[in-house]
Amino acid sequence: MVNRLQVAFGWQDMHLHRFAIRGREYGVHQDGGVFFDTDAHQALIGRLKLRRLERFTYEYEFGDGGVHDLRIEAALPIDPKRVYPVCIAGRRAAPPEDCGGPKAFMVKRSGYAVIGGANPRAS
């Protein structure tokens, strides 16, 4: 689940991160960081039996306050002609990696490109 979500956000898996799903934390242990009992790489989203519109949180870049509220919109059949993961909506929904957190992102947001869009606008 971790790698695919980070690809959708356009991130490189450079920072500590965790999911909180139904009161259980999933994360990836890194030397010198927080230890998690449940490895997020082993938690496949399809096996968690999440219901439609169920929400969970994803925290990335500990210390920067990057907490994301995620919601399951639908479980669709796989289209073999499509490349996954796919971001279906949310213009400027994902801050770039190492942007300094939500406040820094909001200050600099006009200089960032839309995911999958054209070149960034001048700030």
C-alpha positions in Angstrom: 0.0 0.0 0.0 2.8 2.4 0.9 4.7 2.5 -2.4 1.6 2.8 -4.6 0.2 5.7 -2.5 3.5 7.5 -2.6 3.6 7.1 -6.4 0.1 8.6 -6.7 1.4 11.6 -4.6 4.6 11.8 -6.6 6.8 11.1 -3.6 10.0 9.0 -3.4 9.6 7.2 0.0 12.3 9.3 1.7 10.6 9.9 5.0 9.0 8.1 8.0 5.3 7.5 7.5 2.4 5.7 9.0 -1.2 4.8 8.4 -3.9 4.7 11.1 -6.7 2.3 10.1 -9.4 1.3 12.6 -7.1 2.1 15.5 -4.1 0.1 14.3 -0.9 1.8 13.1 1.0 0.6 10.0 4.4 1.9 9.3 7.8 1.1 7.9 10.6 1.0 10.4 13.8 2.8 9.5 17.0 2.9 11.6 16.8 5.6 14.2 13.1 6.1 13.7 9.8 4.9 15.2 9.2 1.1 15.3 5.9 -0.3 14.1 4.5 -3.7 14.9 2.7 -3.9 11.5 4.8 -3.3 8.4 2.9 -1.1 5.9 4.6 -2.8 3.0 2.7 -6.0 4.0 -0.7 -4.3 4.4 -2.4 -4.6 1.0 -5.3 -2.3 0.8 -7.5 -5.0 -0.8 -7.0 -7.3 2.2 -8.0 -4.7 4.8 -11.6 -5.0 3.7 -12.2 -1.3 3.9 -15.8 -0.2 3.2 -16.9 2.4 0.7 -16.4 5.9 2.1 -14.4 4.6 5.1 -11.6 7.0 6.1 -8.2 6.6 7.4 -5.2 8.8 8.0 -1.7 8.8 6.4 1.1 10.8 8.0 4.2 11.5 5.9 7.3 13.4 6.9 7.0 13.2 10.6 7.6 16.6 12.2 6.3 18.6 9.2 2.6 17.9 10.1 1.8 16.2 6.8 -1.4 14.3 7.9 -3.6 13.3 5.0 -7.3 12.2 5.4 -7.9 9.4 2.9 -11.3 8.0 1.9 -12.2 4.9 -0.1 -14.4 6.1 -2.9 -14.9 2.8 -4.7 -13.4 -0.5 -5.4 -13.3 -0.9 -9.2 -12.2 -3.7 -11.4 -8.7 -3.5 -12.7 -8.5 -2.1 -16.3 -5.5 -3.8 -17.9 -5.0 -0.8 -20.2 -4.5 1.6 -17.4 -1.4 2.4 -15.4 -1.9 2.4 -11.7 -2.1 4.0 -9.2 -4.3 6.8 -10.6 -5.2 10.1 -9.0 -8.8 10.7 -10.1 -9.4 14.2 -8.7 -7.9 16.8 -6.4 -6.1 19.6 -8.2 -3.0 20.5 -6.2 -4.1 17.9 -3.6 -0.6 16.6 -2.9 2.2 18.8 -1.7 5.6 17.9 -3.2 8.0 15.9 -1.1 10.2 18.0 1.2 8.1 21.1 0.8 8.3 21.9 4.5 4.8 20.9 5.6 1.3 22.2 5.0 2.0 25.8 6.0 5.1 26.1 3.8 3.1 24.4 0.9 0.3 26.9 1.2 2.8 29.9 1.1 4.6 28.5 -2.0 1.7 26.7 -3.7 1.4 28.9 -6.8 5.0 27.8 -7.8 4.1 24.1 -7.9 2.8 22.2 -10.9 -0.5 20.3 -10.8 0.2 16.6 -10.7 0.3 15.4 -14.3 -0.1 19.0 -15.5 2.1 21.5 -17.3 5.1 23.4 -16.0 4.8 25.2 -12.7 3.7 28.8 -12.8 6.0 31.5 -11.7 5.6 32.5 -8.0 
